[in-house]
Structures are given as C-alpha cells and as structure tokens.
Amino acid sequence: METPRLQYFETAQVAGIPGKSITVRVANGRVLGRFRGLIIDPFNQHLRYVVIRASGWFGKTTLVPAYSPRIDLAGRAIEIDDRPGFY
C-alpha cells in the first residue's frame, strides 16, 4: 500500500489547539483568517500548509504555506512568517 503524499487534519484532530477560536496571522499582525486545519507531509514529517477560512461574506477556504509557524495561545493565534509578494 502506498503512503499518501499529504494528509489533512481538521481542527478537532489537532491536539492542543483550540480550533475554531484561533486566527491565523502574518508576523506583521495582519489577520489572514480562521484556523481550519493542517496539511502534513507524513513521509518527511513536515508541516506544509495551514488551512484557513478568510473572514467576510465571500471568505474562501484556502491553504497558506506554513513558514515557521508559532502558536500564541494567549493571543489565540497562529503566526506565520511573511514571504515577500505572497500575502
């Protein structure tokens, strides 16, 4: 049986993160959206993407590359590094 290349984990499957109430923001403080899950590369045991739901009426669910993610439990946020030209 072949190992899946990437695996999706919903907020309920991620231990230690209080899912729906967590925002995802860039290091400069700009909020990208609400945390919805993670995409993991199980073969390399590496976090690849954070799945977010953008706010607003037309908010979309999207994948954001997980560059050096940090969890701020007091601020109820996951903070990722900004990559020039990406956000």
C-alpha positions as CSV (number, residue, x, y, z in Angstrom):
1,M,0.0,0.0,0.0
2,E,1.3,3.4,-1.0
3,T,1.7,6.1,1.7
4,P,-0.3,9.3,0.9
5,R,1.9,12.2,-0.1
6,L,0.0,14.8,2.0
7,Q,-2.6,14.3,4.8
8,Y,-5.3,16.8,6.0
9,F,-6.0,17.2,9.8
10,E,-9.1,19.1,10.8
11,T,-9.1,21.3,13.9
12,A,-10.7,18.6,16.0
13,Q,-7.7,16.3,15.2
14,V,-5.0,18.7,16.2
15,A,-4.2,18.3,19.9
16,G,-3.5,21.3,22.0
17,I,-5.0,23.9,19.6
18,P,-8.5,25.2,20.5
19,G,-9.6,25.1,16.8
20,K,-12.4,27.4,15.8
21,S,-11.4,30.3,18.0
22,I,-7.8,30.5,16.6
23,T,-6.9,33.1,14.0
24,V,-4.0,32.8,11.5
25,R,-1.9,36.0,11.1
26,V,1.2,37.1,9.4
27,A,4.2,38.3,11.6
28,N,3.2,41.9,10.9
29,G,-0.1,41.3,12.7
30,R,-2.4,41.2,9.6
31,V,-5.1,38.5,10.1
32,L,-5.5,36.1,7.2
33,G,-8.4,34.1,8.5
34,R,-9.6,31.5,11.0
35,F,-7.7,28.2,11.5
36,R,-9.4,25.2,10.0
37,G,-6.7,22.5,9.8
38,L,-3.3,21.4,8.8
39,I,-1.7,19.7,5.7
40,I,1.2,17.4,6.7
41,D,3.7,15.6,4.6
42,P,3.8,12.3,6.6
43,F,6.8,10.9,4.7
44,N,9.0,13.8,5.7
45,Q,7.1,14.5,8.9
46,H,6.8,18.2,7.9
47,L,4.0,20.7,8.2
48,R,3.3,22.1,4.7
49,Y,0.2,24.3,4.9
50,V,-2.2,25.9,7.4
51,V,-5.8,25.7,6.2
52,I,-7.7,28.9,6.8
53,R,-11.2,30.3,6.2
54,A,-11.0,34.0,5.3
55,S,-13.4,36.3,7.1
56,G,-16.3,38.1,5.4
57,W,-19.2,37.2,3.2
58,F,-17.1,35.9,0.4
59,G,-14.4,34.3,2.6
60,K,-12.8,31.3,1.0
61,T,-11.1,28.3,2.5
62,T,-7.5,28.3,1.3
63,L,-4.1,26.9,2.0
64,V,-1.3,29.1,3.3
65,P,2.3,27.9,3.3
66,A,3.4,27.3,6.9
67,Y,6.6,29.2,7.1
68,S,8.0,29.0,10.7
69,P,4.5,28.8,12.4
70,R,4.3,29.9,16.1
71,I,1.3,29.3,18.4
72,D,0.3,32.3,20.5
73,L,-2.2,30.7,23.0
74,A,-2.6,34.0,24.9
75,G,-3.4,35.8,21.7
76,R,-5.4,32.8,20.4
77,A,-3.5,32.9,17.1
78,I,-1.1,31.0,14.9
79,E,1.5,33.4,13.5
80,I,3.5,32.6,10.3
81,D,6.4,34.4,8.7
82,D,5.6,36.7,5.8
83,R,7.1,35.9,2.4
84,P,7.6,38.9,0.2
85,G,4.9,39.1,-2.5
86,F,2.9,36.1,-1.2
87,Y,0.3,37.8,1.0
